[in-house]
Amino acid sequence: MNVKMQTQHLSAWYGSKKAIEDVTMDIEEHAVTAIIGPSGCGKSTLIRCLDRMHEILPKTRVEGKVLLDGEDIYEQPAVAVRRKVGMVFQKPNPFPTMTIYDNVAAGLKLGGIRDPDELDGRVIRSLKQAVLWDEVQDGTGKSGMSLSGGQQQRLCIARALAVEPEVLLMDEPCSALDPIATAKIEDLIFDLKKDYTVVIVTHNMQQAARVADWTAFMYLGKLIEFGRTRELFEHPREELTEKYITGRFG
């Protein structure tokens, strides 16, 4: 395995509530890693620790390490980390007052890019990467909110890709979408691993089986099992994992 990110004995709290405990796992470069488990098991907390997004909430703290290319992200400025590690959220969240074009260009402008030709090139490339360009190329001046839910989610993916991150985190990116839009996002995830390292939280085990190379199963804040997706689903080592994936859980 060519490791891109690692968590080492990672624990996180919201106030006095411990959300994840002693999570150690390797995330392979140019692969899709899925995090599965029941609601409230710590999936979203774990993924938010990978780009320090959890810090926007009050009274959070972390112990342990998150390494990106061997360097601890908690010893770097959060802004620098989030340039390398992009995030797509559960609910599509285009900037409501911005056009499609400006949604994608927002992070680039924040990073100091002002040249119109460079902006145009990066916006078009990102929309193509997100498989949205063919649908919006004649209307990039329209509001991002004018798009369908699935298109809005692909716009958010394009916005994340525009700043050229190394890792793309996706927190249940299809949970608000219909089956057709979900299929498009899944195809996109499969394509993106050529250029990016992708980590996806999903409550949908079939989705994990379809898109992920590696799968982590979490329960009550702990990492119960981690391995190659097919192996974890077909030959789970832990009884808890087997109960969860066969629906005998509770």
Number of C-alpha atoms within 10 A of each C-alpha: 8 10 17 18 22 22 21 16 15 20 23 24 17 17 12 10 9 16 21 25 20 16 20 17 19 19 23 19 21 19 25 26 27 28 26 27 24 17 12 13 19 24 30 23 21 24 20 17 21 26 26 21 15 21 15 8 10 9 11 16 16 19 14 17 21 26 20 21 12 11 13 16 21 18 11 10 10 14 11 11 20 20 19 15 24 23 27 22 18 18 17 22 15 21 16 12 11 16 19 28 23 21 24 31 25 19 17 20 14 10 11 8 13 12 9 9 9 12 20 14 11 20 27 21 16 25 26 15 19 25 20 20 19 9 13 17 14 9 13 18 13 15 18 25 18 12 17 13 18 23 23 20 28 27 28 27 30 28 28 26 29 25 24 19 18 19 26 24 24 23 23 20 25 27 15 15 19 11 12 10 17 18 15 16 22 19 13 17 23 16 14 19 17 13 15 20 23 27 26 27 25 23 19 14 16 11 17 25 16 13 21 22 18 23 28 22 22 25 20 17 21 19 22 17 18 22 18 13 22 16 13 21 20 10 11 18 15 11 10 16 24 17 13 18 18 9 9 10 11 6
